[in-house]
């Protein structure tokens, strides 16, 4: 997978929305990255996209992880929040309550939507 989540590449990334917006719009809106570590992450992300050698990609990914470990760009303080989901009353086996979190796998898919089924009304 792409390491784009490790670099300021999207405005929905909460730790740097203006930098991500700048990246997404090629400088049309937002703000240019002014933090050397974040600029390095952007450079590495571009290098990863251009690299074709798996070992080179792995080294780039590792360096990006090292930068993220060395720099604390944000500290998450909220977890396990309820996530409203609208579902038809005809949808069966859908949980009445669930938790949405940023942890890998803690999205709606963990409730096994492949086991949901529709009844006739």
Residue, then its C-alpha position, 0 to 999 in steps of 0.5 A: x500500500x501507499x505510504x500517503x497516510x504518513x505524509x501531508x497529502x490530503x486535507x482530511x488528515x487532521x494533523x495538517x489539513x492546510x498542507x494536505x489541501x495545498x498538496x491536493x490543489x498543487x498550490x492552489x489553496x491551503x498552505x505550503x509545508x513549512x516544517x522540514x520533517x513534513x516536507x521530507x515526508x512529502x519528498x519521500x512519498x513522491x520518491x516511493x511513488x516513482x520507485x519500482x524496486x521493492x527494496x527501495x520502496x521498503x527503505x523509503x517506507x521505513x524512513x517515513x516511519x522513522x520520521x513519524x516516530x521521531x516527530x509527534x505531529x498529533x496526539x489522539x485523545x479520543x477513541x472508541x466513539x459511537x459512529x451513527x449508521x443509518x440502516x433499513x429496518x429490513x436489514x437483519x444481523x446489523x449491530x444495534x451499537x458499534x464503535x468506530x475508531x482509527x485503529x486498523x480494522x476498527x471500522x464498520x467492516x469488523x461487524x461482518x456486513x457479509x452476514x447481513x441480510x434483507x427481509x421482505x416487508 
